[in-house]
C-alpha cells in the first residue's frame, strides 16, 4: 500500500489548533478590543456537554456568542468549557474542537467552516469571509474584501 500525505487532515488539525490558541489567549487575557466569536457546533457530538433543555431546543447544532459576558473559560487540548448566558440563565457548556462547525470573529472578518458531506467523507475545511454565499455575521465595518479557499479541490477522490 502506497503511503501518502493527508493534507486535509493536517489542515484540520492546524485550524483546530488555531482555535485552541485563540481561546487560550482569551482565557489568559480576555477578549481584546472589539473581538468576539460566533461558534457553531454539532450538539449531537458525543462529548458535547450542555443542559438537557438546550439539547432539546437545539437537537442538531447550536451557535453561541462569546462577547460581552462569559465565565469560566477553561481551554483543554480536546475542547473548552465556558459558561454563557441564555435568557438571563447562566449555563455551563463543554465544546470539543471536533464538534465545531464554524468559528467566526466578525470584528476582523475571519471565519473557519468545517463541513462534512456524508458520514464516510472526512471533514472539508473552508476559510471564509463575507464574500461567501452564506457569509458569517456582518462586521460593524460592513467590508467584505477577503477570499474563500476551499481545500476539497486539492483532495484526491
Secondary structure, 3 states (H helix, E strand, C coil): CCCCCCHHHHHHHHHHHHHHHHHHHHHHHCCCCCCCEEEEEECCCCCCECCHHHHHHCCCEEEEEECCCCEEEEECCCEEEEEEEECCEEEEEEEEHHHEEEEEEHHHCEEEEEECCCCCCCCEEEEECCCCCCCCCCCCCCCCCCCCEEHHHHCCC
